[in-house]
Amino acid sequence: MMKGDFPVGEFAGRKTPFYFYDLPLLERTLDAVRREIKDRPLWKVHYAVKANANPEILKRIAAAGLGADCVSGGEVRMAFEAGFAPSSIVYAGVGKSDEEIAYALDIGIERFNVESTAELLVIEEMAAKMGKEAPVSLRVNPDIGAHTHANITTGLAENKFGIYHGDLEEVISLALACPHIRFKGLHFHIGSQILDMADFVALCNRINDLTARLERKRLPAGDLNVGGGLGVNYFHPNHLPIADFKSYFNTFKRHLILRPGQALHFELGRSIVAPCGSLICRVLYVKQGTTRQFAILDGSMTELIRPALYHAYHRIENLTSDEPEQLYDVVGPVCESSDVFDKGVSLDACRRGDFIAIRTAGAYGESMASTYNGRPLPGSFFFE
């Protein structure tokens, strides 16, 4: 959506900051995903709910036929209530509580992605008490580093996630010996905002080695879940609004060795919802410093924490002004020096009351919002 396409006239009476969602772009994105897997009936995409759990967004994605990837019992409940079939819900997370496990067993989710031997034994115990059989995939830590921010890489040996690949045979044997566990397969995830397909090639190679090793030892691998992690272009939301799904899925077509009848699962989040969302703020003040000029917004790190947490870049646009550009440090009102969206941003000259769009904020924006400093959570606006 170009600057002039935003329905600014409809923003006038709306309290800022709020999240603006371009639903036609979301639909085009979902169509692009479905196109890439339409001829592969054993391939299934699960939407990573943690990226954005807005109920309207969840309903749209469920209606498109995707499954849900959840990392908490709360997300499992939200996915179920939004219309995702329990048989399409997968549930990961290193610290599932007893209550969360019981709820997932009760509604009959597709599977648990189990991250430790300790968790496996607890699920076995609880399934026995409930008279259930728990479908389980084992999340394997493949010890692969992704070319992304250190805080969002998850596949290294020292990460808290998953079972070290060297221990895999022992844990599979344990799962097969548990009478209330149904071993379903292997799960992997190496990180987020990955743009270098070589990282996914490395994952394929590691999976190929592991499954061959299991085959030699006559242990099942089951089906495969390669996680998500596909990144988006934060720099050019107007020209590259849809992630490169073709290169992503083709990487697995070319490099992952699948056995006959072996299903393949994906868990995409950011690449589905990030482009369709923008945080809309107003300019409160323009402050002239000694050497810098500040555009002080009513939006802050409490609505969009990624720049403060990851030094993440988001394109910023003044939707109201067409005056010659000036340089601004774009900041929020929260009492933290890190409440900065970006520094030295070239924007059409800002005035008090101008609408500012912080682009590509549909993932890990609204879902990570907080009430720090007593600030209310942002609302949302859906553009049809």
NORCORTA-V493380 format. One record per pair of residues at least 4 apart in sequence whose ideal C-beta (glycine too) atoms are under 8 Angstrom apart, sorted by the first residue. I is the first residue (numbers start at 1). J is the second residue. Records with the same first field share a line. If there is no record, write none. Layout:
BEGIN
I=J + J
END
This chain:
BEGIN
1=5 + 6 + 22 + 25 + 237 + 238 + 241 + 278 + 383
2=238
3=238 + 317 + 319 + 357
6=11 + 20 + 278 + 319 + 355 + 357
7=11 + 383
8=12 + 319 + 320 + 355
10=14 + 381
11=16 + 280 + 355 + 381
14=18 + 379 + 381
15=379
16=280 + 281 + 282 + 298 + 299 + 355
17=279 + 280 + 281 + 282 + 297 + 298 + 299 + 300 + 303 + 378
18=279 + 280 + 378 + 379 + 380 + 381
19=54 + 277 + 278 + 279 + 280 + 303 + 361 + 362 + 365 + 366 + 378 + 379 + 380 + 381
20=277 + 278 + 279 + 280 + 357 + 380 + 381 + 383
21=26 + 54 + 56 + 57 + 276 + 277 + 362 + 380 + 381 + 382 + 383
22=26 + 275 + 276 + 277 + 278 + 383
23=27 + 60 + 276 + 382 + 383 + 384
24=28 + 383 + 384
25=29 + 241 + 242 + 275 + 276
26=30 + 57 + 60 + 61 + 272 + 273 + 276
27=31 + 60 + 64
28=32 + 242
29=33 + 242 + 243 + 271 + 272 + 273 + 275 + 276
30=34 + 60 + 61 + 64 + 66 + 272
31=35
32=36 + 242 + 243 + 245
33=37 + 45 + 66 + 245 + 268 + 272
34=38 + 64 + 65
35=245
36=245 + 246 + 248 + 249
37=43 + 44 + 45 + 249
40=264
42=261 + 262 + 263 + 264
43=263 + 264 + 265 + 266
44=67 + 88 + 263 + 264 + 265 + 266
45=66 + 67 + 265 + 266 + 267 + 268
46=66 + 67 + 68 + 69 + 88 + 89 + 90 + 265 + 266 + 267 + 268
47=51 + 58 + 61 + 66 + 67 + 68 + 69 + 267 + 268 + 269 + 272
48=69 + 71 + 228 + 267 + 268 + 269 + 270
49=53 + 58 + 68 + 69 + 70 + 71 + 75 + 78 + 79 + 269
50=70 + 71 + 75 + 269 + 364 + 367
51=269 + 270 + 272 + 273 + 274 + 362 + 363 + 364 + 367
52=57 + 269 + 273 + 277 + 362 + 363 + 364 + 365 + 366 + 367
53=57 + 58 + 75 + 78 + 366 + 367
54=58 + 366 + 367 + 380
55=59 + 78 + 81 + 82
56=60 + 380 + 382
57=61 + 273 + 362
58=62 + 68 + 78 + 79 + 82 + 83 + 84
59=63 + 82 + 83
60=64
61=66 + 272
62=66 + 68 + 79 + 82 + 83 + 84
63=83
66=88
67=84 + 85 + 88 + 89 + 90 + 110 + 265
68=75 + 76 + 79 + 84 + 88 + 89 + 90
69=90 + 92 + 228 + 267 + 269
70=75 + 76 + 79 + 89 + 90 + 91 + 92 + 93
71=75 + 91 + 92 + 93
72=76 + 93 + 100
73=77 + 96 + 97 + 99 + 100 + 101 + 103 + 104
74=78
75=79
76=80 + 89 + 91 + 100 + 103 + 104 + 107 + 109
77=81 + 103
78=82
79=84 + 89
80=84 + 86 + 89 + 107
84=88 + 89
85=89
86=107 + 108 + 109 + 110
87=108 + 109 + 110
88=110
89=104 + 109 + 110
90=109 + 110 + 111 + 112 + 113 + 137 + 187 + 225 + 265 + 267
91=96 + 104 + 109 + 111 + 112 + 113
92=112 + 113 + 115 + 139 + 187 + 189
93=113 + 115
94=115 + 116 + 119 + 160 + 161
96=100 + 101 + 112 + 119
97=101
98=102 + 122 + 126
99=103
100=104
101=105 + 112 + 122 + 123 + 126
102=106 + 126 + 130
103=107
104=109 + 112
105=109 + 126 + 127 + 130 + 132 + 134
106=130
109=135
110=135
111=135 + 136 + 137 + 184
112=123 + 134 + 135 + 136 + 137
113=136 + 137 + 138 + 139 + 187 + 225
114=119 + 120 + 123 + 136 + 137 + 138 + 139 + 163 + 175
115=119 + 139 + 161 + 162 + 163
116=120 + 163
117=121 + 163 + 171 + 174
118=122
119=123
120=124 + 136 + 138 + 171 + 174 + 175 + 178 + 181
121=125 + 178
122=126
123=127 + 134 + 136 + 181
124=128 + 134 + 178 + 179 + 180 + 181
125=129
126=130 + 134
127=132 + 133 + 134 + 180 + 181
128=179 + 180
132=180
133=180 + 181 + 182
134=180 + 181 + 182
135=182 + 184
136=175 + 181 + 182 + 183 + 184
137=183 + 184 + 185 + 186 + 187 + 222 + 223 + 225
138=163 + 168 + 171 + 172 + 175 + 183 + 185 + 186 + 187
139=161 + 162 + 163 + 186 + 187 + 188 + 189
140=162 + 163 + 165 + 168 + 186 + 187 + 188 + 210
141=155 + 156 + 157 + 159 + 161 + 162 + 163 + 164 + 165
142=155 + 162 + 165 + 188 + 190 + 203 + 206 + 207 + 210
143=155 + 156 + 157 + 164 + 165 + 206
144=155 + 156 + 190 + 199 + 202 + 203 + 206
145=153 + 155 + 156 + 190
146=153 + 155 + 190 + 191 + 194 + 196 + 199 + 229
147=194 + 195 + 196 + 198 + 199
148=152 + 153 + 191 + 192 + 193 + 194 + 229 + 231
149=153 + 193 + 310 + 311 + 312
151=309 + 310
152=191 + 192 + 193 + 310
153=159 + 190 + 191 + 192
154=159 + 161 + 162 + 189 + 190 + 191 + 192
155=159 + 161 + 162 + 188 + 189 + 190 + 191 + 203
157=164
161=189
162=187 + 188 + 189
163=167 + 168 + 171
164=168
165=206 + 210
167=171
168=172 + 186 + 210 + 214
169=173 + 213 + 214 + 217 + 219
170=174
171=175
172=176 + 183 + 214 + 219 + 220
173=177 + 219
174=178
175=181 + 183
176=181 + 183 + 220
183=220 + 222
184=222 + 223
185=221 + 222 + 223 + 224 + 225 + 263
186=207 + 210 + 211 + 221 + 222 + 223 + 224 + 225
187=225 + 227 + 265
188=203 + 207 + 224 + 225 + 226 + 227
189=226 + 227 + 228 + 229 + 267
190=194 + 199 + 203 + 227 + 229
191=199 + 229
192=228 + 229 + 231 + 270
193=229 + 231 + 232 + 270
194=199 + 200 + 229 + 230 + 231
195=231
197=201 + 247 + 248 + 251
198=202
199=203 + 229
200=204 + 226 + 229 + 248 + 251 + 252 + 255
201=205 + 251 + 255
202=206
203=207 + 226
204=208 + 226 + 251 + 252 + 255 + 256 + 257
205=209 + 255
206=210
207=211 + 224 + 226 + 256
208=212 + 255 + 256 + 257
209=213
210=214 + 221
211=215 + 221 + 224 + 257 + 259
212=216
213=217
214=219 + 220 + 221
215=219 + 221
221=259 + 262
223=262 + 263 + 264 + 265
224=256 + 258 + 262 + 263 + 264 + 265
225=264 + 265 + 266 + 267
226=252 + 256 + 264 + 265 + 266
227=266 + 267
228=266 + 267 + 268 + 269 + 270 + 271
230=243 + 244 + 245 + 248 + 268 + 270 + 271
231=243 + 270 + 271
232=243 + 270 + 271 + 274 + 275 + 360 + 363
233=237 + 240 + 243 + 360
234=274 + 312 + 313 + 314 + 315 + 359 + 360
235=313 + 315
236=240 + 315
237=241 + 275 + 315 + 359 + 360
241=275
242=275
243=248 + 271 + 272 + 275
244=248
245=249 + 271
246=250
247=251
248=252 + 271
249=253
250=254
251=255
252=256 + 264
256=264
258=262 + 264
268=272
269=273 + 363
270=274 + 363 + 364
272=363
273=277 + 362 + 363
274=360 + 361 + 362 + 363 + 364
275=360 + 362
276=362
277=360 + 361 + 362 + 363 + 365 + 366
278=357 + 358 + 359 + 360 + 361 + 362
279=299 + 303 + 304 + 357 + 358 + 361 + 365 + 378
280=299 + 319 + 355 + 356 + 357 + 358 + 381
281=297 + 298 + 299 + 303 + 355 + 356 + 358
282=297 + 298 + 353 + 354 + 355 + 356
283=295 + 296 + 297 + 350 + 351 + 352 + 353 + 354 + 356
284=296 + 297 + 298 + 333 + 352
285=294 + 296 + 352
286=293 + 294 + 295 + 296 + 328 + 350 + 351 + 352
287=293 + 294 + 296
288=293 + 294
289=293 + 294
292=327 + 329 + 343
293=326 + 327 + 328 + 329
294=328 + 329 + 330 + 331
295=328 + 329 + 330 + 331 + 345 + 347 + 350 + 356
296=331 + 332 + 333
297=330 + 331 + 332 + 333 + 341 + 356
298=332 + 333
299=303 + 304 + 332 + 341 + 356 + 358 + 378
300=304 + 332 + 333 + 334 + 339 + 373 + 375
301=305 + 307 + 308 + 332 + 334 + 336 + 338 + 339 + 372
302=332 + 334 + 369 + 370 + 371 + 372 + 373 + 375
303=365 + 366 + 369 + 375 + 378
304=314 + 341 + 358 + 361 + 365 + 368 + 369
305=309 + 364 + 368 + 369 + 370
306=310 + 312 + 314 + 361 + 364 + 365 + 368
307=311 + 312 + 313 + 314 + 340 + 341 + 342
308=336 + 338 + 339 + 340
313=342
314=341 + 342 + 358 + 359 + 360 + 361
315=358 + 359 + 360
316=330 + 341 + 342 + 345 + 347 + 356 + 357 + 358 + 359
317=347 + 356 + 357 + 359
318=347 + 348 + 349 + 350 + 354 + 355 + 356
319=354 + 355 + 356 + 357
320=351 + 353 + 354 + 355
321=347 + 348 + 349 + 350 + 351 + 354
322=348
323=348 + 349
324=348 + 349
325=346 + 347 + 348 + 349
326=346 + 347 + 349 + 350
327=344 + 345 + 346 + 347
328=344 + 345 + 347 + 350
329=340 + 342 + 343 + 344 + 345
330=340 + 341 + 342 + 343 + 345 + 347 + 356
331=339 + 340 + 341
332=339 + 340 + 341
333=339
334=339 + 372 + 373 + 375
335=339 + 373
341=345 + 358
347=356
350=354 + 356
361=365
362=366
363=367
364=368
365=369
366=378 + 380
369=377 + 378
370=375 + 377
371=375 + 376 + 377
END
